Amino acid sequence: MSKILENAPHNFLLISVSISVADPMKVSAIASSAARNATQVQGSTPVESRVGRFGSLTDDLKKVNSKFHAIRTWQYANTLPFSTAVEGQDKRGKRLVPVFKVPDVIATLHEMMQAGYDALDAFLPDYARYYAVKNRADLGIVSDVDMPSPEALRERYRVSINPPEPLPVFNIEKLSLPIGLAADIAEKHQAQLVSQLDGAKKYALDECAKHMAKLEKQMTDGVRLHQSLVDETMRHASLIRGMVENFDNDPRVLDVLDLLDEKVAHLATHGIELIKHNQGKRDEVARAAGAVGNVLSQVSNAPSTIKASITESPTPAVSADDVVLNEMFNDLINN
């Protein structure tokens, strides 16, 4: 097994979060029938109308739900996927986190979970009073939508922040298998692990490259510059650095991250106002963003440099593209 694959299980953990909330809307047969009649849609054409099942408190419950949904949003923004699935439950499953970031990630998730439950606790007394008087007048003609009791409503809300898990490691020495079969299983396992780690790296590179295009455009001709441009840049850079430094130490990526830190990091501390009206500085950041985006895209689209069968001390090949990119960075930094 390569040194990279030996080290990766010590450098990363997997975190998963499950969240459930109440749906504030519900399909109403009565409302659907009214919609069909109003629009004169006849025959087999389906028309389904969803109505707020909590009457005048529906919007308030949506605000509660937003606190819970924010947990998933933050998790996705600050961790990486550990799956080769394109979509579905597997894609939404376990997330890859460098070990050194795990305490902060867990702490933030718990804080956000508490904020969600606090919002729910603040909502429930109002809902209990509303439910007690059966305030169905708010629902008008809709009589086929039942409101859950306050107790039942609270039971709909669940957040589980599962204990961090290690990366799956196949220990060939613990299994009594024929040598050939064990080697074959180990090779396939290593190939799967490489695919998952490479996938996480590629995702981080692609997302950052997209943001670099936005940063370049805004710095070039954007009328309004918002601090979120810089904050998002540093978030992407942190994700990539955490991935690469604990995986393959890809020098192509680390070099551009250093450039990004040099040109943008100070704006995270001092604010984007520092260069908002300085077109020369804006152009400098735009050039850096364009160069970084180009390199990240090239690295992402290039064949993986990590293979399950690489030697203990691999010697990375240097391509002509690497030489050209290094010259481009030298020119950019020196100008």
N, C-alpha and C positions, 0 to 999 in steps of 0.2 A: 504494500500500500504506500502511496506517496506521502511525503511529509505533510503536504497540504491537507490531505484527507485524514491524517492522523491528528492534526491540530484542530481542524474545524469543530469536532464534537466538544472540544474544550473551550472553544471561543464563542459558541452560540448556544442559545436556548430557544425553545419554542413556547409561545404564549398563545392561548386561545381564550376567547371570551364569548359567552352565549348571552343573548339579550332577547327578552320578549316583552311586548307592550300590548295594551288593548287597542284594537282598531276603533277609532272614533267614528267611523262611517260603517254603514251597513246597507246592503241591497234591499230595497223595498219593492215588493210586487205591486203595491198600490201606486207608489210613485212612478214605477216603470210603466204601468198601464196608463197613467195620466200623461206621461211623456209621449207614449205612442199615439194617444188620442190627439194631443196637442200638435204633434208634428205630422199627423195623418200617415204614420208608418203602419202598414198593415201586413198581413201574411206572416211569413216565418222570419222576417227580419228582426233580430234580437235587439231590444232596447232595455238596458238595465240602468236604473237610477239608484245611486248611492246617496243616502241622506245621513245627516248628522244624528247619531243615535243618542246624543246627550243634550239635545235641544240647544238652548242658549249657552250651555257650558261646553259645547263641542270645541270651539276655538281654544278655550282654556285648557282642555285636555290635550289638544294638539301641541300646545306650548310645553306641557309636561312631557309629552313624548319626545319633543325635540331635545330635551335634556338627556334622555336615554339614547337617542340616535347619535348624539354628539360623542358618546363613548366610542361607538364604532367608527365614526368619522375620524376621530383623533387616533385611534388605534391604526387604521389604515394609512394615515398620513405619516406616522412615526415608526412604523415597522414595515417589514418586507414579506411578500408572500413566500410560503414554502410549499409550493405545489406547482405541478406542471399542467394542472387543469386550466382551461380557458375561462370557464364560468361554472356556476353551480355551487353547491355546498362545499365541495372540496376546495374551490378557489377561495371561499370565505372562511376557511378553517384556520389552522395553526399559522402563526406569524413568526418570522425569524427575527431575533433580537440579539445583538452582541451582548455577551455576558456583562460587560461593564455598564451597559445601559439598563439592564434588567431592573435594578432597584428603583430608578427614576420612573421607568415605564409602569411598573406595578403601582407605585405610589400615586402617579397621576390618574391611572385607571380607577383606583379606589376613591380618589377625591371626586372624580366625575360621577362615579356611581352614587356616592353620598349626595351629590348635588341633585341627581335624578330623584332619589328617594325623598329628599327634602322638598322638592317641587311637588311630588305626589302627595306627601303628607299635608302640604299647604292647600292642595286642591280638594282633598277628600272631605273635610268638614263642610265646605260649600256644596259639594255634591250630595252629601248625606242629607242636608236640609232640603235640597232640590228634590231628591228622590223621595223623601218622606211625604211631601205634599203632592207627589205624583203630577208634576207640572207638565202634563202631556199637551197642554195647549200650545206649547212651543212647537210641537211636532205636526200641528195642523191635521190634515186628513190622514196622515200616515199613522195607522193603528197596528201595523204588523211589525213594528220595530220595538223590541223590548229593551228596557234599560236594565243593566245588571245591578244588583245590590252593591252598596259601597264595599262590603266585604269581598264579594265576588270580583269586583273591579280591581281591588288591591292585589288579589291573587294572580291577576293577569300579568303583573309586573315582576320580572325576574332578571337579575344580572348575576352571572357566575363568572368570576375571574379565576380560571383554573390555575393550579400550581404550575410553574414553568417546568417544561419537560426537556430532557436532553435530546440531541439529534439521534435518530435511529442508527445504531452501530451493529454491524454483524460480526460477532466474535467466532471465528472459525474454530478456535481451539476448544470451545465449550461444547461442540457438537461431535458426536461419534458418526462421522460420515466418511465414505470413501474419499480419498484425497482428490480425485478428479472431480467428483460431484461437489465437494465442498469448495474447491477452487472456482468452479463454474458459478455457484451461488454467490460467492464472495465478489466475483467480478461483476455480476449483474447488479448486486447491491451497491457496489461502488459507483457503477455507471449511473444508477438512479440518484444517488446522493450528489454526484457531480452535476447531473441535470437539474436537480432542485436548487443547488447553490448557484450554478450558472444562471438559472432562471431568475433568482432573486437579484443577482448582480445586474443582469440585463434590464430587469424592470426598473431598478434604481437609475441606471444610465439613461434609459429611454424617457423616463419622467423628467429627469433633470434637463435633458436635451430639449424637450418641449418647453420647459420654463425658460431656458436660455434664449430660445427664439422669441418668446414674449418679452423678456428683459431687453434683448437687443432692439426690438421694434420700439418699445416704450422709451428707451434711452435715446433712440435716434429721432423720433418724431412725435412722441407722446406729449400731449398738452398737460395732462395731470399725472404726476408721479406720486404713487401711494407707497407708504412705508412697507406695505405687504409684499411689494416686489422684492425688496431686499430680504425681508424676513423669510419669504419662501425660498429665496436663493440659498440662504444659510441652512434652512431645513433640508433641502435637497443635498447640499454638500455634506452635511452631517450624516445623512443616511448612507450616502455612497462611501464616505470615508470609513464609517463603522463597518460596512460590508467588506470593502476591499482590504483594509488593514488586517482584518481577522480571517480573510479567506486566501487570496492569492497575491496580495501586495503588488498588483498590476502597476508598474511604474508609469505607464501611459496615463492612467487615470489619476494617480497621486500627483503627477506633475501638473495636470490641469486644475486639480483642486487647490494646489498651492497658488497657482495664478489667480484663481477665483478668490481665495482668501486675501491675496494682496490687493486686488482691485475693488472688492466689494465689502469685505468684512468690516472695515472701519465705518461703513455707512450703517451697519446694523447697530453700532454703538452710538454714533453721532447723529444719525438720522439722514434720510434722503434729502432733506432740505439743504444739506451741505453742498449738493451739486445741482439742485433743481434748476438754477438759473445760470449754470456754468456749462455752456455747450461743449467746451473742450474736454472737461472731465466726463460729461455724459458720453461723448464720442469714445473716450478711452474705455469706459465700462462697456459700451456697446461692442467695441472691437473684441474685448476680452470675452464677452458673452457669446459672440459669434464663433470665436475660435474654440472655446470650451465646448459649445454645442456640437461643432463639427467633429471634434475628436471623440466625444462621447458617442456620437452616432456611429462613427467608424469602428470604434472598439466594440460597440454593441452588435454591429452587423458582421463583424469578423468571426471566423471560426474560433471556438473555445480554445484557449491555451492550456486548459486543464483537462487531462484525460485520466480515466481510472487506472490506466496501465502505464502512466508516466513513471520514470525512474525516481530513485530516492533523491537524487540531486539533479533535477532537470536544468538544462541550459536553454533559456528562452531565446528563440530566434529573433533576430533584428531584421525587419523588412525595410524596403525602400521607403514605404509610407512612414515608418517610425522616424527615419532620418529627416524626411521632409517636414513632419510635424514638429520635430525638435527645432529645426531651423526657423519655422514659423513662430514658435514661442519665443525664441531668442530675439527675433526681430520685433515682436510685439512688446516684450518686456523692456527692450532697450530704447524703444521709441517713446 
